[in-house]
Amino acid sequence: MNGFIGRKEELKVLQDAFRSTQSAFIPIYGRRRVGKSELILQFLKDKKGIYYCGKKAQARIQIREFLQDAALILEEPLLSDFAAEDWKSALSAALSKWRNKHKCILVFDEFQWMVEHSPELPSVIQELWDREWRKNGRILLIVCGSFVGFMERTLLGKTSPLFGRRTAQIFLKPFNYRESAEFHPSYSLEDKARTYFICGGIPLYLKYFSPALSVEMNILENLLNQYAPLFQEPDFLLREELREIENYYAILMTVASRSTTNKEISQKTGIDTRALHYYLKQILELGYISRRFPLTGKPPSPRDVRYILDDPLLRFWFRFVYPSTSYIIQMGGERAFKDRIAPELESYFGLCFERLCREALPYLYEKEGVKASFEIGEYWDKSIQIDVIGLRNDNWTDICECKWGIVRSSGEVERDLEQKISIYPNPRNTTLCRRIFTRKPVPIKNLKHTNARWHRLKDLYPEPHSSK
């Protein structure tokens, strides 16, 4: 599928800013590959604007390229030869040539690379914004970047020259599982879920998965073929953003193998805990991992933190592809899939299903008319692991079990859940509701005396006629 999918709310924010009589400054940020540039280009499709994508190059080269691009867009050939010594003179020269009756759209993509070689650029933009652009009502400035921590510090942080000047902001996140399903409308719900388990909500990865092929064939074509785009994609992402790549690889491999505490990661990687904090901070800011705490309603203890590989493609790649790289190259993708991946794949999907159910619970609340605020997570201690916890502010807590595999005994599943409930601390003394999520429907006759709410995979997706 090659069409542009989703992002209606984000496009509306940009469209409203363009139509406004006031100038606008909108930072757009989010992890790499999430579709920030595609969003901007879709917005620019029927408009005239100056779009410049930063790069790792000297400032004078980038300034020259910006002027050359502006000369073509504005149809002002002399602008390409303008002798600009700095960004202030380059920007002033380009915008002085704007003759269009509509607002001038000025886009800086990959802003972090521009600032790397021109650290004064945020201050330059601040001066131009305060003195000219904000007052004339003729500018829509869009600044886009992939390094979330950098963008938050440089554009949104209190120490930034640009602090307080944005008129809106867009933190672009991956598509959720329901939106991701739109990329493969002909797939069964199970295959839509499996695709999401591998690609997550990253539009580029979802587009690589051909709807004409099965999920297994797409894995072979896109991840187990050394010439395919996704075979080295995680390696490219990490090398693009990070240094000392070997340590990050060791950490991500360890987390993918479910060693998730500071102590476990330090022991498995050999990285001292003090240095480990730095490395974890970098990949947290990139959005590739996240912190998790047992959810009870009480303030969490730092010693209970776990690090989870949040990015599905990285999670799959570090779990299956990277450890088998030599085997894939020597024996081929089909043999590697059969020997190294297939035996563990359904078990792996079971863990992914737990994540999907945590993501789905708010949709069930909406369907059930729940008005209270809530927090979704999981719970663990030395004796139990509870897949999904829904902590609501109406004196109600959902305790949930997730079963991707075939449920042969509904009674056994409920007994297991009851045992976990008996151990769950419940410090708020709330009413506990039992929920069980399954991939396949459980026969109604087996649920006559159930105390739990059972949800099929089908219940987690919109009805075919629904556009929500």
Stockholm file with secondary structure:
# STOCKHOLM 1.0

chainA/1-468         MNGFIGRKEELKVLQDAFRSTQSAFIPIYGRRRVGKSELILQFLKDKKGIYYCGKKAQARIQIREFLQDAALILEEPLLSDFAAEDWKSALSAALSKWRNKHKCILVFDEFQWMVEHSPELPSVIQELWDREWRKNGRILLIVCGSFVGFMERTLLGKTSPLFGRRTAQIFLKPFNYRESAEFHPSYSLEDKARTYFICGGIPLYLKYFSPALSVEMNILENLLNQYAPLFQEPDFLLREELREIENYYAILMTVASRSTTNKEISQKTGIDTRALHYYLKQILELGYISRRFPLTGKPPSPRDVRYILDDPLLRFWFRFVYPSTSYIIQMGGERAFKDRIAPELESYFGLCFERLCREALPYLYEKEGVKASFEIGEYWDKSIQIDVIGLRNDNWTDICECKWGIVRSSGEVERDLEQKISIYPNPRNTTLCRRIFTRKPVPIKNLKHTNARWHRLKDLYPEPHSSK
#=GR chainA/1-468 SS CCSCCCCHHHHHHHHHHHHSSSCEEEEEECSTTSSHHHHHHHHHTTSCEEEEECCSSCHHHHHHHHHHHHHHHHTCGGGGGCCCCSHHHHHHHHHHTCCCSSCEEEEEESHHHHHHHCTTHHHHHHHHIIIIIHHHTCEEEEEEESCHHHHIIIIISTTSTTTTCCSCCEECCCCCHHHHGGGCTTSCHHHHHHHHHHHTTCHHHHHHSCTTSCHHHHHHHHTSCTTSTTTSHHHHHHHHHCSSHHHHHHHHHHHHTTCCSHHHHHHHHCCCHHHHHHHHHHHHHTTSEEEECBCSSSCCCGGGCEEEECCHHHHHIIIIIGGGHHHHHHHCHHHHIIIIIHHHHHHHHHHHHHHHHHHHHHHHHHHHTCCSCEEEEEEECSSCEEEEEEEETTTEEEEEEEECSCCSCHHHHHHHHHHHHHHCCCTTCCEEEEEEEESSCCCGGGGTTCCSEEEEHHHHSCCTTCCC
#=GC SS_cons         CCSCCCCHHHHHHHHHHHHSSSCEEEEEECSTTSSHHHHHHHHHTTSCEEEEECCSSCHHHHHHHHHHHHHHHHTCGGGGGCCCCSHHHHHHHHHHTCCCSSCEEEEEESHHHHHHHCTTHHHHHHHHIIIIIHHHTCEEEEEEESCHHHHIIIIISTTSTTTTCCSCCEECCCCCHHHHGGGCTTSCHHHHHHHHHHHTTCHHHHHHSCTTSCHHHHHHHHTSCTTSTTTSHHHHHHHHHCSSHHHHHHHHHHHHTTCCSHHHHHHHHCCCHHHHHHHHHHHHHTTSEEEECBCSSSCCCGGGCEEEECCHHHHHIIIIIGGGHHHHHHHCHHHHIIIIIHHHHHHHHHHHHHHHHHHHHHHHHHHHTCCSCEEEEEEECSSCEEEEEEEETTTEEEEEEEECSCCSCHHHHHHHHHHHHHHCCCTTCCEEEEEEEESSCCCGGGGTTCCSEEEEHHHHSCCTTCCC
//
